[in-house]
């Protein structure tokens, strides 16, 4: 019986860890709507379809264009830290901000934007669970008015290259010259 109790307790503890992890990255539509007036919250839309933000967005949200704000179109790489820092500051993002990203197409580019921010070690970045689709399906408020935030003071770190696999890295694994695993 003590072994059964121990295993049951261990199982419950592990299941709570599994369920706790998504909450570190995802926020619910309820949570976001209740926290829209938090002065440290910055909501950022990263949608695929042009004009989506302008037709209506989560109140107070800023818009990042994935194809210009999150990438360097000349180098065909993620945006430089200086360029991205300027875009985020214009969106009112500071070092102590909580950033919630959302977008259309099931948060496709919002999730990619979260990865770009992670590459630059931006803390406290969340995704809206269900994205724009869920927000709209629940008839939550949308606004066509873009809010002008005071300029933020975020400072980006150097890129964490360990979070990226480049073509040469993938080829080295495929040819057996690297012990890294592709997942």
CORZIRA-V277808 format. One record per run of one state. SS is the DSSP state (2 for helix, 1 for strand, 0 for the rest). FROM is the first residue (numbers start at 1). TO is the last residue. Records with the same first field share a line. If there is no record, write none. Layout:
SS = FROM-TO / FROM-TO
This chain:
0 = 1-1 / 28-28 / 36-40 / 46-51 / 56-56 / 58-61 / 64-70 / 73-76 / 79-80 / 91-97 / 103-103 / 120-124 / 129-130 / 138-142 / 144-160 / 164-166 / 175-183
2 = 2-25 / 29-35 / 52-55 / 81-90 / 104-119 / 131-137 / 161-163 / 167-174
1 = 26-27 / 41-45 / 57-57 / 62-63 / 71-72 / 77-78 / 98-102 / 125-128 / 143-143
